[in-house]
Amino acid sequence: MLRATTPYLIEDHALLGNTASAALVLPNGTITWACLPDFDSPPLFTSLLGTPAHGYWRVGPAVPDGPPPVADRRQYLGDTLVLRSEYDTPSGTLAVTDLMPAPDSLGVVAPRIVRIVECVSGVVHAASVYRPRADYGATAPIIQRATSGAPWLEATAGDDTYWLHSDHDHSVNRDRVCRADFTLTAGQSSAFALTWGPTSRSAPAPARPDAFAELAATVQHWEAWARGCTYRGPHREAVVRAALTLAAMCHPGGGIVAAPTTSLPEEIGGERCWDYRYTWLRDASLTIACLLRLGLTEEARRWRDWLLEHLDPEHLQPIYRLDGGTDLTERVLDHLPGYEDSRPVRIGNGAAKQLQLDVYGELADALLLAEDAGLPADPRLDALLLALAGQVERRWREADEGIWEIRGRARHFTHSKVMCWVAVDRTVRLLRRRPDADPALLLHLEGLREEIHADVCERGVDEHGVFTQYYGGRTLDAALLLIPLVGFLPGDDKRVIATVEAVQQGLTEDGLVLRYATGRSAAANVDGLAGHEGAFLACSFWLAEALAAIGRDDEADQLFERLLALRSDLGLLAEEYDPRARRHLGNYPQAFSMWAQVDAALRLGRRPAARVALPEQATRPFSPPFQVTTLSRAAQLTGQVSR
């Protein structure tokens, strides 16, 4: 088997996205991961999880020998998902602008990656090195070149065809590696556009896209979207970047992925490698709730429609495909060595068949928040919510696999019971707004809510007044930090204070929060998996919120600022962080981490002492404001972004 040769950290990657799919780009201009046309499509470039032989596409300064150079500067253009990277070479400066075109006015998404190369100064020799590999790097496509007219390449593998339009001819060697070398002088530019389409024997190659028009439209789209964010607090740059990242994961069809990647490890060399390119009801609900708190509602409209189309309360599962499909059979791809030899590489996710009782609470909370944000009431959603509450009544006493999707035996997880309470509580709140609500039904649900609350407070607390991971257990769980945050108990409750302090003292590494304790052996771990994992970034943000809830404001602020400093140079977060190796772990970027960051910023900012607006936090010293007026060529950007 080939060994992985990944020289870069997870957080070194930039995200490109168009809300239907995504790509990851290294600082040297190499795309190592790209799924087209959808997040869960097989990638055309999979070197992220293997070697260059598994597919990549690099655009940047030409390099005869040795590794390609790393960009001297890179940034997103203002509040967008458009990436600009600049390379200072001995003969001049080269800029590469990367994007995936944003949805058009009708919400239609072009399955395309656009790369625009400009010579900012001097004379620069540049290259495009394109190595498409279909089926997760297993298949070298059949490649054809244009015989006349503008240059293009056609790469076909089964039902998928990819067209690469460019200003330059690519040579194709025996390994089906395609290369174009070209020279640009100051003021000159060149464009590349890679487009997916279904394989057809009769259809001609698509027309060459107008890369510069798509750049202008994409910048305008995301800048307009970001202006809808109502947050005006001291961390606006971080909050808007997180919101943009979340929006990139919200599919036009209404589904929302947990992350655009699969199998990035939670422990280097370990087995905790999972496919996150699907719609978790929990993660999607929390993402929607986050965006709603920022005044952003369009994603919630699509999500509610998706729920109505695809959810069957009688057969609810925690994870769905983007199209609502329920088959997520988990498979191992043995031909891939994995990121830094972390295997197995998995596609699909077996947790789809688990019972995770907490999802009822996250769903109900987000549906209530959507109505609070001004989305219209809908009798169909009321019926869905009541049906979900009925399922809670029938099932809340069952053991489940919980929020952490353990692969060990099911247990009575305390957090799951708390979220069952949330589900009933939010249903009661919503029904109270309905003048025609059945008083007897309301009374019944209120009784159920009290019953669940009493059960948790009796069976989920140990003799020291600390909430435990599961009934009858003695271990801690970072998810219990949510107890005051969801309104189950107030922050001044002695049990809440004791639990927050216990987690802070017994479930942290270098001040960052672990989900739960782990050991080397699978038998000793509650999740049934061998090995350890990193600190969970979302849980660390929860600790900051919980500290504020119990009145320890200074500690909350210090932890929050420390967590912000862990973001990548582009403001992104993976799922976990290794405090010892000081690197990100897990799938990337991770919705859980990004929305937890926003929620913490909002909650900490609501305290009276924090209401004085602070100066804007400019975390990237070379990121000046970027505004679009009229834009016909990418070269017009140069004066605003180049140095």
C-alpha positions as CSV (number, residue, x, y, z in Angstrom):
1,M,0.0,0.0,0.0
2,L,1.2,3.6,-0.7
3,R,2.1,5.6,2.3
4,A,0.7,9.0,2.9
5,T,3.0,11.9,2.2
6,T,1.0,14.8,3.6
7,P,3.4,17.6,4.5
8,Y,0.7,20.1,5.6
9,L,-1.5,20.4,8.7
10,I,-5.3,20.1,8.5
11,E,-5.6,23.8,9.4
12,D,-3.3,24.9,6.6
13,H,-6.1,24.3,4.1
14,A,-8.4,27.0,2.8
15,L,-12.1,26.3,2.1
16,L,-13.8,27.0,-1.2
17,G,-17.5,26.5,-1.4
18,N,-20.7,27.1,-3.3
19,T,-23.2,25.7,-0.8
20,A,-23.6,22.5,-2.8
21,S,-20.0,21.2,-2.6
22,A,-16.5,22.3,-1.5
23,A,-12.8,22.1,-2.1
24,L,-9.7,22.5,0.1
25,V,-6.7,24.4,-1.0
26,L,-3.2,24.4,0.4
27,P,-1.0,27.5,0.8
28,N,1.1,26.2,-2.2
29,G,-2.0,26.4,-4.5
30,T,-2.8,22.7,-4.5
31,I,-6.4,21.5,-4.3
32,T,-6.2,18.3,-2.3
33,W,-9.9,17.6,-2.0
34,A,-12.9,18.5,-4.2
35,C,-16.3,16.8,-4.5
36,L,-18.5,17.7,-7.4
37,P,-21.4,18.3,-7.9
38,D,-22.3,17.7,-4.2
39,F,-20.6,17.4,-0.9
40,D,-21.2,13.6,-0.8
41,S,-20.1,13.0,-4.4
42,P,-16.9,11.0,-4.9
43,P,-14.0,13.5,-5.0
44,L,-12.0,14.2,-8.1
45,F,-9.0,15.1,-5.9
46,T,-8.3,12.9,-2.9
47,S,-4.6,13.5,-2.1
48,L,-5.8,14.9,1.2
49,L,-6.3,11.3,2.3
50,G,-3.5,9.7,0.4
51,T,-0.7,10.7,-1.9
52,P,-0.4,12.9,-5.0
53,A,-1.2,9.8,-7.0
54,H,-4.8,10.1,-5.7
55,G,-5.5,13.3,-7.4
56,Y,-4.7,17.0,-7.1
57,W,-4.6,20.3,-9.0
58,R,-2.0,22.9,-8.4
59,V,-1.9,26.4,-9.9
60,G,0.9,28.8,-9.1
61,P,4.5,29.6,-9.9
62,A,6.2,27.1,-12.1
63,V,8.7,24.8,-10.3
64,P,11.0,22.6,-12.4
65,D,12.2,20.6,-9.4
66,G,11.4,20.4,-5.7
67,P,8.4,21.4,-3.7
68,P,6.1,24.2,-4.9
69,P,6.4,27.5,-3.1
70,V,4.0,28.5,-0.3
71,A,2.0,31.8,-0.8
72,D,3.6,34.8,0.9
73,R,0.1,36.2,1.6
74,R,-3.4,34.7,1.4
75,Q,-6.8,35.9,2.5
76,Y,-10.4,35.8,1.7
77,L,-11.6,38.8,-0.2
78,G,-13.6,40.7,2.4
79,D,-16.7,38.8,3.6
80,T,-16.6,36.2,0.9
81,L,-15.5,32.6,0.2
82,V,-13.2,33.9,-2.6
83,L,-9.5,33.1,-1.8
84,R,-6.6,35.2,-3.0
85,S,-3.0,34.0,-2.7
86,E,0.1,35.9,-3.6
87,Y,3.6,34.6,-4.4
88,D,6.7,36.7,-4.4
89,T,9.2,35.2,-6.9
90,P,12.6,36.5,-7.9
91,S,11.2,37.9,-11.1
92,G,7.8,39.2,-9.9
93,T,4.7,38.7,-7.9
94,L,1.9,36.2,-9.0
95,A,-1.6,36.2,-7.6
96,V,-4.1,33.3,-7.8
97,T,-7.7,33.9,-7.1
98,D,-9.7,30.7,-6.3
99,L,-13.5,30.4,-6.1
100,M,-16.5,28.2,-6.6
101,P,-19.2,30.3,-8.2
102,A,-22.0,31.3,-5.8
103,P,-25.6,30.4,-6.5
104,D,-27.3,32.6,-9.1
105,S,-30.5,34.6,-8.5
106,L,-32.6,31.5,-8.9
107,G,-30.5,29.5,-6.4
108,V,-28.9,27.4,-9.2
109,V,-25.3,26.3,-8.4
110,A,-22.7,25.7,-11.1
111,P,-20.6,22.7,-10.2
112,R,-17.3,24.5,-11.0
113,I,-14.0,25.6,-9.6
114,V,-12.5,28.8,-11.1
115,R,-8.9,29.8,-10.8
116,I,-7.6,33.1,-12.1
117,V,-3.9,33.8,-12.3
118,E,-2.5,37.4,-12.5
119,C,0.9,38.8,-12.7
120,V,1.0,41.7,-10.3
121,S,4.5,42.8,-11.1
122,G,7.5,41.8,-13.1
123,V,7.5,38.6,-15.2
124,V,6.4,35.3,-13.7
125,H,6.5,31.8,-15.1
126,A,3.4,29.9,-13.9
127,A,2.0,26.4,-14.2
128,S,-1.2,24.4,-13.9
129,V,-0.6,20.8,-12.9
130,Y,-3.8,18.8,-13.1
131,R,-4.0,15.1,-12.0
132,P,-7.7,14.1,-11.9
133,R,-8.5,10.8,-10.2
134,A,-12.1,9.6,-9.8
135,D,-13.7,7.2,-7.3
136,Y,-11.7,8.5,-4.3
137,G,-8.4,8.4,-6.2
138,A,-8.9,4.8,-7.5
139,T,-9.6,5.6,-11.1
140,A,-7.6,7.5,-13.7
141,P,-10.2,9.1,-16.0
142,I,-10.0,8.9,-19.8
143,I,-8.7,12.3,-20.9
144,Q,-9.3,13.9,-24.3
145,R,-8.0,17.2,-25.5
146,A,-9.7,19.8,-27.7
147,T,-8.8,19.4,-31.4
148,S,-9.6,23.0,-32.3
149,G,-10.7,26.3,-30.8
150,A,-10.0,27.3,-27.2
151,P,-8.0,24.8,-25.1
152,W,-10.0,22.3,-23.0
153,L,-9.5,18.9,-21.5
154,E,-12.3,16.3,-21.0
155,A,-11.8,13.8,-18.2
156,T,-14.4,11.0,-18.1
157,A,-14.9,8.3,-15.5
158,G,-18.1,6.4,-15.6
159,D,-21.1,8.7,-15.1
160,D,-19.0,11.7,-14.4
161,T,-17.2,14.0,-16.8
162,Y,-15.0,17.0,-15.9
163,W,-14.1,19.8,-18.4
164,L,-11.1,22.0,-17.8
165,H,-11.2,25.2,-19.8
166,S,-8.1,27.4,-19.9
167,D,-6.1,29.8,-21.9
168,H,-3.3,27.3,-22.3
169,D,-2.9,23.8,-23.7
170,H,-2.1,21.1,-21.2
171,S,0.2,18.3,-22.2
172,V,-0.8,14.8,-20.9
173,N,1.8,12.2,-19.9
174,R,1.5,8.5,-19.6
175,D,0.3,8.8,-16.0
176,R,-2.4,11.1,-17.2
177,V,-0.9,14.1,-15.4
178,C,-1.8,17.2,-17.3
179,R,0.5,20.3,-17.3
180,A,0.4,23.7,-18.8
181,D,3.4,26.1,-18.5
182,F,2.9,29.8,-19.3
183,T,4.5,33.2,-18.7
184,L,2.7,36.3,-17.6
185,T,3.9,39.9,-17.5
186,A,2.6,42.7,-15.2
187,G,-1.1,43.3,-15.8
188,Q,-1.7,40.0,-17.7
189,S,-4.0,37.3,-16.4
190,S,-5.2,33.9,-17.3
191,A,-8.2,31.8,-16.2
192,F,-9.0,28.2,-15.6
193,A,-12.5,26.7,-15.0
194,L,-13.1,23.1,-14.0
195,T,-16.7,22.0,-14.5
196,W,-18.5,18.8,-13.7
197,G,-21.3,17.3,-15.8
198,P,-23.0,13.9,-16.3
199,T,-21.4,11.8,-18.9
200,S,-23.2,11.9,-22.3
201,R,-22.2,10.4,-25.6
202,S,-23.9,13.1,-27.6
203,A,-23.6,16.4,-25.6
204,P,-20.8,18.7,-26.6
205,A,-18.4,20.2,-24.2
206,P,-20.0,23.1,-22.2
207,A,-19.3,26.6,-23.3
208,R,-16.3,28.2,-21.7
209,P,-17.4,30.0,-18.5
210,D,-16.7,33.7,-18.1
211,A,-14.4,33.4,-15.1
212,F,-14.1,37.1,-14.5
213,A,-17.9,37.6,-14.5
214,E,-18.3,34.7,-12.1
215,L,-15.7,36.2,-9.8
216,A,-17.6,39.5,-9.7
217,A,-20.9,37.8,-9.1
218,T,-19.5,35.6,-6.4
219,V,-17.9,38.4,-4.5
220,Q,-21.1,40.4,-4.7
221,H,-23.3,37.5,-3.6
222,W,-21.3,36.8,-0.5
223,E,-20.8,40.4,0.5
224,A,-24.5,41.0,0.2
225,W,-25.2,37.9,2.2
226,A,-22.8,38.9,5.0
227,R,-24.4,42.3,5.2
228,G,-27.5,40.5,6.5
229,C,-25.7,39.5,9.7
230,T,-27.0,41.6,12.6
231,Y,-24.1,41.0,14.9
232,R,-22.2,44.3,15.6
233,G,-20.1,43.2,18.6
234,P,-16.4,43.2,19.2
235,H,-15.7,40.0,17.4
236,R,-17.5,40.7,14.2
237,E,-14.7,39.5,11.9
238,A,-14.6,36.1,13.6
239,V,-18.4,35.8,13.7
240,V,-19.0,36.7,10.1
241,R,-16.2,34.3,8.9
242,A,-17.8,31.6,11.0
243,A,-21.2,32.4,9.5
244,L,-19.9,32.3,6.0
245,T,-18.3,29.0,6.6
246,L,-21.6,27.6,8.0
247,A,-23.5,29.0,5.0
248,A,-21.1,27.2,2.7
249,M,-22.3,23.9,4.3
250,C,-26.0,24.7,3.8
251,H,-27.0,22.8,0.6
252,P,-29.5,24.6,-1.7
253,G,-31.8,21.6,-1.3
254,G,-32.1,22.3,2.5
255,G,-29.7,19.6,3.9
256,I,-26.7,20.8,5.8
257,V,-23.4,18.9,6.1
258,A,-21.5,18.5,9.4
259,A,-18.2,19.1,7.5
260,P,-17.2,18.9,3.8
261,T,-14.7,16.1,4.4
262,T,-14.4,12.5,5.5
263,S,-11.9,10.6,7.6
264,L,-9.7,13.4,8.8
265,P,-8.5,11.8,12.1
266,E,-9.4,12.7,15.7
267,E,-6.1,11.1,16.6
268,I,-3.1,10.9,14.2
269,G,-2.6,7.3,13.4
270,G,-5.8,6.3,15.1
271,E,-9.1,4.7,14.0
272,R,-11.4,7.6,14.8
273,C,-12.0,8.6,11.2
274,W,-15.5,9.3,10.1
275,D,-17.5,10.6,7.1
276,Y,-19.2,13.9,7.9
277,R,-20.5,14.8,4.5
278,Y,-24.2,14.2,5.5
279,T,-27.0,15.9,7.3
280,W,-27.0,15.3,11.0
281,L,-30.4,16.5,12.4
282,R,-28.5,17.7,15.5
283,D,-25.7,19.5,13.7
284,A,-28.1,21.0,11.1
285,S,-30.5,22.2,13.8
286,L,-27.7,23.9,15.7
287,T,-26.3,25.4,12.5
288,I,-29.7,26.9,11.7
289,A,-30.2,28.1,15.2
290,C,-26.8,29.9,15.0
291,L,-27.6,31.6,11.7
292,L,-31.0,32.6,13.0
293,R,-29.4,34.3,16.0
294,L,-27.4,36.4,13.5
295,G,-30.5,37.5,11.6
296,L,-29.9,35.1,8.7
297,T,-33.1,33.3,7.8
298,E,-32.9,32.0,4.2
299,E,-31.1,28.8,5.2
300,A,-33.7,28.1,7.8
301,R,-36.5,28.4,5.2
302,R,-34.9,25.8,3.1
303,W,-34.1,23.6,6.1
304,R,-37.8,23.6,7.3
305,D,-38.9,22.6,3.8
306,W,-36.3,19.8,3.8
307,L,-37.6,18.5,7.2
308,L,-41.2,18.5,5.9
309,E,-40.2,16.6,2.8
310,H,-38.0,14.0,4.3
311,L,-38.7,13.4,8.0
312,D,-40.9,10.5,9.2
313,P,-41.2,10.9,13.0
314,E,-42.1,7.2,13.3
315,H,-38.8,6.2,11.7
316,L,-36.5,9.1,12.6
317,Q,-32.8,8.5,12.2
318,P,-30.0,10.9,13.3
319,I,-28.3,11.2,9.9
320,Y,-29.6,11.5,6.3
321,R,-28.1,11.9,2.9
322,L,-28.3,15.4,1.5
323,D,-31.2,14.3,-0.7
324,G,-33.0,12.8,2.3
325,G,-31.9,9.3,1.6
326,T,-31.6,7.0,4.5
327,D,-29.0,4.5,3.3
328,L,-25.6,5.5,4.7
329,T,-24.0,2.1,4.7
330,E,-20.5,2.5,6.1
331,R,-17.6,1.2,3.9
332,V,-13.9,1.2,4.2
333,L,-11.7,2.3,1.3
334,D,-8.6,0.1,1.7
335,H,-6.8,1.7,-1.3
336,L,-6.3,5.0,0.6
337,P,-3.6,5.2,3.3
338,G,-5.4,8.0,5.1
339,Y,-4.3,11.4,6.3
340,E,-0.8,10.9,7.8
341,D,-1.5,7.2,7.8
342,S,-4.6,7.4,9.9
343,R,-7.0,4.7,8.8
344,P,-9.5,3.4,8.0
345,V,-10.8,5.9,5.4
346,R,-14.6,5.5,5.7
347,I,-17.5,6.6,3.5
348,G,-21.0,6.4,4.7
349,N,-21.8,6.5,8.4
350,G,-23.1,3.6,10.5
351,A,-24.3,6.0,13.2
352,A,-27.3,6.6,11.0
353,K,-29.0,3.6,12.5
354,Q,-28.3,4.6,16.1
355,L,-30.9,5.9,18.6
356,Q,-29.8,9.4,19.6
357,L,-32.5,10.9,21.8
358,D,-31.0,14.4,22.0
359,V,-31.9,15.2,18.4
360,Y,-35.5,15.7,19.3
361,G,-34.4,18.6,21.5
362,E,-32.2,20.3,19.0
363,L,-34.9,20.0,16.3
364,A,-37.6,21.5,18.5
365,D,-35.4,24.3,19.8
366,A,-34.4,25.3,16.2
367,L,-38.0,25.2,15.0
368,L,-39.1,27.5,17.9
369,L,-36.2,29.8,17.2
370,A,-37.1,30.0,13.5
371,E,-40.6,31.3,14.4
372,D,-39.1,33.7,16.9
373,A,-36.9,35.0,14.0
374,G,-40.0,35.8,11.9
375,L,-40.5,32.7,9.8
376,P,-44.2,32.1,9.4
377,A,-46.0,29.5,11.4
378,D,-46.9,26.4,9.5
379,P,-49.5,23.8,10.6
380,R,-47.4,21.1,9.0
381,L,-44.5,22.0,11.2
382,D,-46.8,22.1,14.3
383,A,-47.9,18.6,13.3
384,L,-44.3,17.5,12.9
385,L,-43.3,18.9,16.3
386,L,-46.2,17.2,18.0
387,A,-45.3,13.9,16.4
388,L,-41.7,14.3,17.6
389,A,-43.0,15.1,21.1
390,G,-45.0,11.9,20.9
391,Q,-41.9,9.9,20.0
392,V,-40.1,11.5,23.0
393,E,-42.9,10.4,25.3
394,R,-42.6,6.8,24.0
395,R,-38.9,6.6,24.0
396,W,-37.3,8.9,26.5
397,R,-36.8,6.1,29.1
398,E,-34.8,4.0,26.6
399,A,-31.0,3.8,26.5
400,D,-29.4,5.4,23.5
401,E,-26.0,6.1,21.8
402,G,-26.2,9.8,22.7
403,I,-24.8,13.0,21.3
404,W,-21.3,11.4,20.9
405,E,-22.6,8.5,18.8
406,I,-20.8,5.9,20.9
407,R,-19.9,2.6,19.2
408,G,-20.1,0.8,22.6
409,R,-23.2,-0.3,24.4
410,A,-26.2,2.0,24.7
411,R,-26.7,3.8,28.0
412,H,-29.0,6.2,29.7
413,F,-27.0,9.3,28.9
414,T,-27.9,12.3,31.1
415,H,-27.5,14.8,28.3
416,S,-30.0,12.8,26.1
417,K,-32.6,13.0,28.8
418,V,-32.0,16.7,29.3
419,M,-32.6,17.2,25.5
420,C,-35.8,15.2,25.7
421,W,-36.9,17.8,28.3
422,V,-35.9,20.5,25.8
423,A,-38.0,18.9,23.1
424,V,-41.1,18.9,25.3
425,D,-40.4,22.3,26.7
426,R,-40.1,23.9,23.3
427,T,-43.2,22.2,22.0
428,V,-45.1,23.5,25.0
429,R,-43.8,27.1,24.3
430,L,-44.9,26.9,20.7
431,L,-48.3,25.5,21.5
432,R,-49.0,28.3,23.9
433,R,-48.8,30.7,21.0
434,R,-51.6,28.9,19.2
435,P,-55.1,30.1,20.2
436,D,-56.6,26.8,19.2
437,A,-54.2,24.6,21.1
438,D,-55.9,21.8,23.1
439,P,-55.7,22.7,26.8
440,A,-55.7,19.0,27.8
441,L,-52.8,18.3,25.4
442,L,-50.8,21.3,26.9
443,L,-51.5,20.1,30.4
444,H,-50.3,16.6,29.4
445,L,-47.1,17.8,27.9
446,E,-46.4,20.1,30.8
447,G,-46.7,17.0,33.1
448,L,-44.3,15.0,30.8
449,R,-41.8,17.9,31.0
450,E,-41.9,17.9,34.8
451,E,-41.6,14.1,34.9
452,I,-38.4,14.1,32.7
453,H,-36.9,17.0,34.7
454,A,-37.5,15.2,38.0
455,D,-36.0,12.0,36.6
456,V,-32.8,13.7,35.5
457,C,-32.4,15.5,38.8
458,E,-32.8,12.3,40.7
459,R,-30.9,9.8,38.6
460,G,-28.4,11.9,36.7
461,V,-26.6,13.4,39.7
462,D,-24.0,11.8,42.0
463,E,-23.6,12.1,45.7
464,H,-21.4,15.3,45.3
465,G,-24.2,17.1,43.3
466,V,-22.4,16.7,40.0
467,F,-24.3,15.6,36.9
468,T,-22.8,12.3,35.5
469,Q,-22.4,11.1,32.0
470,Y,-25.1,8.4,32.4
471,Y,-27.4,7.2,35.0
472,G,-25.6,5.3,37.7
473,G,-22.2,6.2,36.4
474,R,-19.4,8.3,37.9
475,T,-17.8,9.7,34.7
476,L,-18.0,13.2,33.4
477,D,-19.4,14.4,30.0
478,A,-18.7,17.8,28.5
479,A,-22.2,17.8,27.0
480,L,-23.5,18.4,30.5
481,L,-22.1,22.0,30.3
482,L,-25.2,22.6,28.2
483,I,-27.6,22.2,31.1
484,P,-27.7,25.9,32.0
485,L,-27.3,27.0,28.4
486,V,-30.5,25.2,27.3
487,G,-32.5,26.4,30.3
488,F,-32.8,23.1,32.1
489,L,-31.4,24.7,35.3
490,P,-30.2,28.3,36.1
491,G,-26.5,29.1,36.3
492,D,-26.7,29.7,40.1
493,D,-28.0,26.2,40.8
494,K,-25.5,24.4,43.0
495,R,-25.5,21.3,40.8
496,V,-24.7,23.4,37.7
497,I,-21.8,25.1,39.5
498,A,-20.5,21.8,40.7
499,T,-20.8,20.2,37.3
500,V,-19.0,23.1,35.5
501,E,-16.2,23.0,38.1
502,A,-15.9,19.2,37.8
503,V,-15.6,19.4,34.0
504,Q,-13.1,22.2,34.2
505,Q,-10.9,20.3,36.7
506,G,-11.4,16.7,35.5
507,L,-12.0,16.8,31.8
508,T,-9.6,19.3,30.4
509,E,-6.1,19.2,28.9
510,D,-4.1,22.4,29.0
511,G,-7.4,24.2,29.7
512,L,-9.2,22.8,26.7
513,V,-12.2,20.4,27.1
514,L,-12.3,16.7,26.3
515,R,-15.7,15.3,25.4
516,Y,-15.2,12.4,27.9
517,A,-12.3,10.4,29.3
518,T,-10.6,7.9,27.0
519,G,-7.9,5.3,27.4
520,R,-5.9,3.2,25.0
521,S,-8.1,0.1,25.0
522,A,-11.5,0.0,23.3
523,A,-12.9,-2.1,26.2
524,A,-12.1,0.6,28.7
525,N,-13.7,3.4,26.7
526,V,-17.4,4.2,26.8
527,D,-17.4,4.8,23.1
528,G,-16.1,1.3,22.3
529,L,-13.1,2.7,20.4
530,A,-9.4,2.3,21.0
531,G,-7.1,5.3,21.6
532,H,-7.5,8.9,22.6
533,E,-8.7,12.0,20.8
534,G,-8.0,15.7,20.9
535,A,-9.8,18.4,22.9
536,F,-13.2,19.1,21.4
537,L,-13.4,22.7,20.3
538,A,-17.2,23.1,20.6
539,C,-17.0,21.8,24.2
540,S,-14.3,24.3,25.0
541,F,-16.6,27.1,23.8
542,W,-19.4,25.6,25.9
543,L,-17.1,25.8,28.9
544,A,-16.6,29.5,28.2
545,E,-20.4,30.0,28.1
546,A,-21.0,27.9,31.2
547,L,-18.3,29.9,33.1
548,A,-20.2,33.0,32.2
549,A,-23.5,31.4,33.3
550,I,-22.1,30.7,36.8
551,G,-20.7,34.2,37.1
552,R,-17.0,33.6,36.3
553,D,-16.8,36.2,33.6
554,D,-13.1,36.8,33.5
555,E,-12.3,33.2,33.0
556,A,-15.0,32.9,30.4
557,D,-13.5,35.8,28.4
558,Q,-9.9,34.5,28.7
559,L,-10.9,31.1,27.5
560,F,-12.9,32.5,24.6
561,E,-10.0,34.7,23.4
562,R,-7.7,31.8,23.7
563,L,-10.0,29.7,21.5
564,L,-10.2,32.4,18.9
565,A,-6.4,32.4,18.7
566,L,-6.6,28.7,17.7
567,R,-8.3,29.4,14.4
568,S,-6.4,29.0,11.2
569,D,-4.9,32.0,9.5
570,L,-8.2,32.1,7.5
571,G,-10.5,31.9,10.6
572,L,-11.4,28.2,10.3
573,L,-11.7,25.5,12.9
574,A,-11.6,21.7,12.7
575,E,-13.5,19.5,15.1
576,E,-10.7,19.0,17.7
577,Y,-7.4,20.4,18.8
578,D,-4.3,18.6,20.1
579,P,-2.9,20.8,22.9
580,R,0.4,18.8,22.9
581,A,1.1,18.9,19.2
582,R,-0.7,22.2,18.8
583,R,-2.6,21.2,15.7
584,H,-6.1,20.7,14.5
585,L,-7.7,17.3,14.3
586,G,-10.8,15.9,12.8
587,N,-12.9,16.9,9.8
588,Y,-12.5,20.4,8.6
589,P,-13.9,22.9,8.7
590,Q,-16.4,21.6,11.3
591,A,-19.9,23.1,11.7
592,F,-20.0,22.2,15.3
593,S,-16.9,24.2,16.1
594,M,-17.9,27.2,14.0
595,W,-21.4,27.6,15.4
596,A,-20.2,27.0,19.0
597,Q,-17.8,29.9,18.4
598,V,-20.6,32.2,17.3
599,D,-22.9,31.2,20.2
600,A,-20.2,31.9,22.7
601,A,-19.5,35.3,21.1
602,L,-23.2,36.1,21.3
603,R,-23.7,34.9,24.9
604,L,-20.6,36.6,26.3
605,G,-21.5,39.8,24.4
606,R,-25.0,39.9,26.1
607,R,-23.6,40.4,29.5
608,P,-23.9,44.0,30.8
609,A,-20.2,44.4,31.3
610,A,-19.6,43.3,27.7
611,R,-22.0,45.7,26.0
612,V,-19.5,48.4,25.3
613,A,-18.4,47.9,21.7
614,L,-14.7,47.3,21.4
615,P,-12.6,48.1,18.3
616,E,-12.9,45.7,15.4
617,Q,-10.6,42.7,15.9
618,A,-8.4,42.5,12.8
619,T,-6.8,39.1,13.2
620,R,-5.2,39.1,9.7
621,P,-2.9,42.2,9.4
622,F,-2.9,41.9,5.6
623,S,-6.7,41.8,5.1
624,P,-7.9,45.2,4.2
625,P,-11.6,45.8,3.5
626,F,-12.7,44.6,0.1
627,Q,-15.6,46.2,-1.7
628,V,-17.0,45.5,-5.1
629,T,-18.3,48.3,-7.3
630,T,-17.9,47.3,-11.0
631,L,-15.6,44.5,-11.8
632,S,-14.9,43.1,-15.2
633,R,-11.4,41.7,-14.8
634,A,-9.7,40.1,-11.8
635,A,-6.7,42.5,-12.4
636,Q,-8.9,45.3,-11.0
637,L,-8.5,43.6,-7.5
638,T,-4.8,44.0,-7.5
639,G,-4.6,47.5,-6.2
640,Q,-6.8,46.7,-3.3
641,V,-5.3,43.5,-2.1
642,S,-1.7,43.2,-3.3
643,R,1.3,44.4,-1.4
